[in-house]
Amino acid sequence: MASTSLRSDIIISIHPQHVANIVSRVKNHEFRSYLLPSTVKRLWIYETSPASSIKFIATVSRGKRPGEIQDPNGLKNDEFDRGGGSGSGSKFAYEILKLEELPMTYSLDELKRRGWLNGAPQKYCFVKVAMDEALRAGPLRVVFDSAVAGDVNTPLLQDEAKGRVRISSRPGVSSAGVKKSRKPQGNRRGKRAS
């Protein structure tokens, strides 16, 4: 019998202020006191009351332990790395690599009506295949993607958009407009120098 839920996707409850911090990239890790299963790659963010809805899907890293983040730019990252657990007893941090927005917001009532949730997730629950197929059928809007060099939501590119930093798109030219030197090619294996 085929599984009715995905093992790569979970629904997880996050407070509205933390969701806002994730969307604005003030917060780039989600902290938890427990290790998620190694199969989990995406968090379907259930924003708690008053929103009580799902609007975003985050692609995340494996669980990191204190000392493994080493990025002072995110909210509570340094505190977690020092072992402070971001003030909530957190033992694991999940880097938010990509954030996508669903075409529409799905309320808890709608999720329950469709049989995808029985109630708000207390810890987390796996996403049902039918839910994944229905909600990801339409185009998702990429809010940010850390793996994309042209992600205008990265801090450096935000500065570029404001005119503070110039990044060259021309190959072989640095951001300062200086031509980069090429490494000598030398002899290649299997070819003779003439």
N, C-alpha and C positions, 0 to 999 in steps of 0.2 A: 504494500500500500504506500502510495506517495505521501511525503510529508506535507502537512497543511501549512507549515510555517517555514520561513527562511531562517537559516542559522547564521547568516551574514548580517542581518538587519534586526535591530531591536527598537522598541519604543521606550523612551526614557523620560521621566519627568524632570523639568528644569524650571526654576523660578523665573518669572517675567524679567526681572532686572538682569539676571544672568544671560537670558536669551538676548536682550538688548545689547549687552556687552559683547556677546559672541558675534552678533550681526555687525556691530561697529568695529570689531576686531580689537577691542580693548582687552578682551579675554580670548586667549588662543589655546587654552587647554580646559578640558572639563575634568574636575577632580571628583574622585569617588573613594569610598573606604573599602571597596571590593574590586577584585580583578574580574573584568568581563571575560566571557569565553573567548578563546583565541580565534574562533571563527568569525567574530563580530568585526565588521568593517564600517558599518553605517549606523548612526544614531538618528532615529526619527524623533525629533524633539517635540515632546508633549509639553506645551507651555501651561503651567499650572494657573489656578484661579488668579485673576478674574477672566483671563482669556480662555482657559480650558479647551485648548485646541492644538492641532498639529498644522504647522505651516512650513517647517524647515527640515531638511535632511542633511546631516553632517557626516562626511567621510572622515574617519579618525585613524590615528596611529595605534599601534599596540600599546598596552599599558606601560607607563613609565613609573619608576620608583623615585623617591627623593634623591636628588643629585643628578638625575638623568636629563632634566629639561635644559638647563644651561642657556636660558633665553630670558633676560631680564625685562623684555618688552611686554610680556603678557601679565595681566592682573593676577597677583598672588603666586607667580612663577618662582620668584626668589624665595619666598616664604616656604613654599613646598619643597624646593631644592635643599633648604637648610633643615628640612625634617619637621617643619612646623605644621605641615599638612593643611595649609591654607585655612587654619582655624576651625576646621570641622572634623578633624580626625582622618582626613583623606590620606590614603596610602598609595593611591594610583592616580596618574594623570594621563589623559588621552588628548593628544594634540589634534586640533581641528584643522584638517588639511584642506577641506573643501566644504563649502556651504551652498546648498541649493534650495530654492524656494518653490514650493508646489504652486500650480496655477491658481489654486484657491485654498482658503483655510477650511479645515475640517474640524467642526466642533465635536466635543465629547458625545453629545446627543446623536449626531450623525454617525460617528464611529460605532456607537452602541447599536443604533438602528440597523446598520449594515452587518452587524455581527462580528466586527473586527476587534472590538474591545468590550469587556464587561463593565469596566469602570476605569478611572484614572490609574495608570500604573504606579504601584507603590515603590517598587525597586526598578524593574524593567520587565518587559515581555517581548517575545519574538514576534516579528511582523508576519502576519498570515500572507500566504502566497496570493490569495484573491485581493487583499488590500494593496499589496505591492503592484500587482498587474493593473488594478483600477486607477490608483493614484499616480503611478509613473507612466501611464499611457500617454498623457499630454506632455508638452514640452516643459521642462524644469528650467527656471531662471537661475543661472549661476551667480550667486552673490559674491563669492570669491573662490579662487582656486590657487593654493600656495604653489602648486607644481607648474603653473603657467607663468612663463617669464613676462608676458604682457598683461598680467593681472593688474588692472589699474587700482585695485584696492590695497596693494602692498604699500607700506609706508613710503618707500623710495619713489614709487610711481605716483603716489598722491602728491608728493612734493613736486615731482616733474609737472604734473597737471597744473599745479599752482605757479609754475614758472621758476621754481627755486633750483631745480636740478635739470640738467640737460643730459639725456642719454642718447647716444648716437645709435641709429639703426643701420648705419653703413658698416659693412664688414671691414675689419682691419683698422677701424678708427675708434679710439677710446672716447669716453664720455667728455673729456676735455677737448676733443677735436684733434688730438695728436695721432698721427699715423703710427700704427703699431708695427714694430719690426718683425720680420718673419724669421723663424729658425732656419738655419742652413739645412738643405735637404740631405746632403751627404750621399753616400752610396746606399742604394737599396739592395736588399738581399736578392740575389739572383740576377742583378743587372750589373754590367760592367761600366766603369767610368770611361768616358772617351777622351 
